[in-house]
């Protein structure tokens, strides 16, 4: 009966009680919604490129079109290694950021302050690590958390919490990627610049080599045991072997590298990757053949490594137009129906779309005839795939209308060189010379970013041409004859050193000149460097010993002391130089824009917008609108309506309105940001972070910084 008495006493307050109860209910709901929102808002960037499909899309939306102008630097991390050219896409998991240095060290930092937590150096006694590293992989099984990454020719595993070696993985924490392949391990010279990817308990990575054939391999993520290997140059009995005119190239050749990365469809159990061309560039004499899997997108069963489907984008590539980036897994509308798609970007600015489960080609493509090669012994493939839809995002063929108008003098010089060379769609390299777009893109290794909510693909592109002129290095007359005065000079040309260091050893961008090695190196030092590589320079162990000795003598300006035992006196063509088509002031000799950011609607195949990316301060000061610059590094797209990208020669990072392409924010970086940014949210605060270390192909000043931005 007591509750009835209490009820009568409280009756006069029934409306107040009801209001209070309702208020408590609302407050409780708000707390539930707030906590749920907080869970959603604290977003990791736990996979290189954002997710297994490398879409580079984030649900983060605290930074918006309306407030992005308030972005400010909130912390800077200094790694202590100022050699630059860090291309790592940072991982952020549970408030901890994982990044790399030029020495392939892995560093864990507090993602809100930039304070270093631990640093792991993979080098062991008498080892020196270096070269390109574009990302890390994170794996968790309960309390077992690992970072998987590559350093030189090793796949390494460390504890993500402590930065200590996982001794039970491989041999004391690492697996030698050279072992168990088509040649002795000492001859393979494998590296793997892209991030490994993970499918269930398998870690998968691609490889590259200038000395031997490349491959894609899967390893047990717990033990490091190799589970399968897919050879990108097929062995006898494997699909595609018959497309090679040289029956021994699977063992003696090199290239068909997988350096752009891989993507994974966990539901389908498939892994996807794209390949480069065989070596050598520009001239590979022999019978006709398409040379699979050169310049192909390939889909494998991720458990077994068996081929599911492939498509070759360029047959028998003679232009150094390797497929640069990992395939993007993107679901989009095709003929009114949603399809599980995959997108392959190219250096030529074309887009190949497929059903990723079946390999059905969705782009409108036809095989068109192309010119024959004029070089003795070379059989250019008679046709190439021509993409009619989607629309290209970069220029396809250099025309007279494309030439620069920065000044009458620059135009006249460009016109004279243009008229003296060959141009056209897939015009083979020649002694006359050929001018064409694409060696540095179109698209580059960073690929694009895909917004699944709109079907829009964002791609940064380079749109400057190259001028490649071939010479017969065995000719006895003319320029080629003069170049044979030293046998090491012939080796320098034949083995492709020109491609990086220039015909006169003058260097190129961030690639060093080789004109002042005397006094710094001994002959034995040069020989070992060529054989084993160092830093970003690959190893060339396939060069015969006598030729390496002659090359070392040439680089050290020594008189020839080496007789090359066997010289091929048949015509052998190599590029006289690896030359960008530039004016006398080192601006591109084609009309701007020279670098662009593009939005492509994959549902329609149309270009939604195209904007110049980057600027030259000296040209802006003359009243010339932004021209765009050559750019290396990728973009990301967010739910907040923004596309973030650095990449440009002017060393800035920018935010674009993803709907219109309008620049809404930009900031000067301490050094060039030639990497892909990451975005993440910790404690309800969204950050954008970029590796800003300069260097690389653009050759700008180098540093050691990672810079994070957030709203003020």
Rosetta blueprint (number, residue, H / E / L):
1 X L
2 X H
3 X H
4 X H
5 X H
6 X H
7 X H
8 X H
9 X H
10 X H
11 X H
12 X H
13 X H
14 X H
15 X H
16 X H
17 X H
18 X H
19 X H
20 X H
21 X H
22 X H
23 X H
24 X H
25 X H
26 X H
27 X H
28 X H
29 X H
30 X H
31 X H
32 X H
33 X H
34 X H
35 X H
36 X H
37 X H
38 X H
39 X H
40 X H
41 X H
42 X L
43 X L
44 X L
45 X E
46 X L
47 X L
48 X L
49 X L
50 X L
51 X L
52 X L
53 X L
54 X L
55 X L
56 X L
57 X E
58 X E
59 X L
60 X L
61 X L
62 X L
63 X L
64 X L
65 X L
66 X L
67 X L
68 X H
69 X H
70 X H
71 X E
72 X E
73 X E
74 X E
75 X E
76 X E
77 X E
78 X E
79 X L
80 X L
81 X L
82 X L
83 X L
84 X L
85 X L
86 X L
87 X L
88 X L
89 X L
90 X L
91 X E
92 X E
93 X E
94 X L
95 X L
96 X E
97 X E
98 X E
99 X E
100 X E
101 X L
102 X L
103 X L
104 X L
105 X L
106 X E
107 X E
108 X E
109 X E
110 X E
111 X L
112 X L
113 X L
114 X L
115 X L
116 X E
117 X E
118 X E
119 X E
120 X E
121 X L
122 X L
123 X L
124 X L
125 X L
126 X L
127 X L
128 X L
129 X L
130 X L
131 X L
132 X L
133 X L
134 X L
135 X L
136 X L
137 X E
138 X E
139 X E
140 X E
141 X E
142 X L
143 X L
144 X E
145 X E
146 X E
147 X E
148 X E
149 X E
150 X E
151 X E
152 X L
153 X L
154 X E
155 X E
156 X E
157 X E
158 X E
159 X E
160 X L
161 X L
162 X L
163 X L
164 X L
165 X E
166 X L
167 X L
168 X L
169 X L
170 X E
171 X L
172 X L
173 X L
174 X E
175 X E
176 X E
177 X L
178 X L
179 X L
180 X L
181 X L
182 X L
183 X L
184 X L
185 X H
186 X H
187 X H
188 X H
189 X L
190 X L
191 X E
192 X L
193 X L
194 X L
195 X L
196 X L
197 X E
198 X E
199 X E
200 X L
201 X L
202 X E
203 X E
204 X E
205 X E
206 X E
207 X L
208 X E
209 X L
210 X L
211 X L
212 X L
213 X E
214 X L
215 X E
216 X E
217 X E
218 X E
219 X E
220 X E
221 X L
222 X L
223 X L
224 X L
225 X L
226 X E
227 X E
228 X E
229 X E
230 X E
231 X E
232 X L
233 X L
234 X L
235 X L
236 X L
237 X L
238 X L
239 X L
240 X L
241 X H
242 X H
243 X H
244 X L
245 X L
246 X L
247 X L
248 X L
249 X H
250 X H
251 X H
252 X H
253 X L
254 X L
255 X E
256 X L
257 X L
258 X L
259 X L
260 X L
261 X L
262 X E
263 X E
264 X E
265 X E
266 X L
267 X L
268 X L
269 X L
270 X E
271 X E
272 X E
273 X E
274 X E
275 X L
276 X L
277 X L
278 X E
279 X L
280 X L
281 X L
282 X L
283 X L
284 X L
285 X L
286 X L
287 X L
288 X L
289 X L
290 X L
291 X L
292 X L
293 X L
294 X L
295 X L
296 X E
297 X E
298 X E
299 X E
300 X E
301 X E
302 X L
303 X L
304 X L
305 X L
306 X L
307 X E
308 X E
309 X E
310 X E
311 X E
312 X E
313 X L
314 X L
315 X L
316 X L
317 X L
318 X L
319 X L
320 X L
321 X L
322 X L
323 X L
324 X L
325 X L
326 X L
327 X L
328 X E
329 X E
330 X E
331 X E
332 X E
333 X E
334 X E
335 X L
336 X L
337 X E
338 X E
339 X E
340 X E
341 X E
342 X E
343 X E
344 X E
345 X E
346 X L
347 X L
348 X L
349 X L
350 X L
351 X E
352 X E
353 X E
354 X E
355 X E
356 X L
357 X L
358 X L
359 X L
360 X L
361 X E
362 X L
363 X L
364 X E
365 X E
366 X E
367 X E
368 X E
369 X E
370 X L
371 X L
372 X L
373 X L
374 X L
375 X L
376 X L
377 X L
378 X L
379 X L
380 X L
381 X L
382 X L
383 X E
384 X E
385 X E
386 X E
387 X E
388 X E
389 X E
390 X L
391 X L
392 X L
393 X L
394 X L
395 X L
396 X L
397 X L
398 X L
399 X L
400 X H
401 X H
402 X H
403 X E
404 X L
405 X L
406 X L
407 X L
408 X H
409 X H
410 X H
411 X H
412 X H
413 X H
414 X H
415 X H
416 X H
417 X H
418 X H
419 X H
420 X H
421 X L
422 X E
423 X L
424 X L
425 X L
426 X L
427 X L
428 X L
429 X L
430 X L
431 X L
432 X L
433 X L
434 X E
435 X E
436 X E
437 X E
438 X E
439 X L
440 X L
441 X E
442 X L
443 X L
444 X L
445 X L
446 X L
447 X L
448 X E
449 X E
450 X E
451 X E
452 X L
453 X L
454 X L
455 X L
456 X E
457 X E
458 X E
459 X E
460 X E
461 X E
462 X E
463 X L
464 X L
465 X E
466 X E
467 X E
468 X E
469 X E
470 X E
471 X E
472 X E
473 X L
474 X L
475 X L
476 X L
477 X L
478 X H
479 X H
480 X H
481 X H
482 X H
483 X H
484 X H
485 X H
486 X L
487 X H
488 X H
489 X H
490 X H
491 X H
492 X H
493 X H
494 X H
495 X L
496 X L
497 X L
498 X H
499 X H
500 X H
501 X H
502 X L
503 X L
504 X L
505 X L
506 X L
507 X L
508 X E
509 X L
510 X L
511 X E
512 X L
513 X L
514 X L
515 X L
516 X L
517 X L
518 X E
519 X L
520 X L
521 X E
522 X L
523 X H
524 X H
525 X H
526 X H
527 X H
528 X H
529 X H
530 X H
531 X H
532 X H
533 X L
534 X E
535 X L
536 X L
537 X E
538 X L
539 X L
540 X L
541 X L
542 X L
543 X L
544 X L
545 X H
546 X H
547 X H
548 X H
549 X H
550 X H
551 X H
552 X H
553 X H
554 X H
555 X H
556 X L
557 X L
558 X L
559 X L
560 X L
561 X L
562 X L
563 X L
564 X L
565 X L
566 X L
567 X L
568 X L
569 X L
570 X L
571 X L
572 X L
573 X E
574 X E
575 X E
576 X E
577 X E
578 X E
579 X E
580 X E
581 X L
582 X E
583 X L
584 X L
585 X L
586 X L
587 X L
588 X E
589 X L
590 X E
591 X L
592 X L
593 X L
594 X L
595 X E
596 X E
597 X E
598 X E
599 X E
600 X E
601 X E
602 X L
603 X L
604 X L
605 X L
606 X E
607 X E
608 X E
609 X E
610 X E
611 X E
612 X E
613 X L
614 X L
615 X L
616 X L
617 X H
618 X H
619 X H
620 X H
621 X H
622 X L
623 X L
624 X L
625 X L
626 X L
627 X L
628 X L
629 X L
630 X L
631 X E
632 X L
633 X L
634 X L
635 X E
636 X E
637 X E
638 X E
639 X L
640 X L
641 X L
642 X E
643 X E
644 X E
645 X E
646 X L
647 X L
648 X E
649 X L
650 X L
651 X L
652 X E
653 X E
654 X E
655 X E
656 X E
657 X E
658 X L
659 X L
660 X L
661 X L
662 X L
663 X E
664 X E
665 X E
666 X E
667 X E
668 X E
669 X L
670 X L
671 X L
672 X L
673 X L
674 X L
675 X L
676 X L
677 X L
678 X E
679 X E
680 X E
681 X E
682 X E
683 X L
684 X L
685 X E
686 X E
687 X E
688 X E
689 X E
690 X E
691 X E
692 X E
693 X E
694 X E
695 X E
696 X H
697 X H
698 X H
699 X L
700 X E
701 X E
702 X E
703 X E
704 X E
705 X E
706 X E
707 X E
708 X E
709 X E
710 X E
711 X E
712 X L
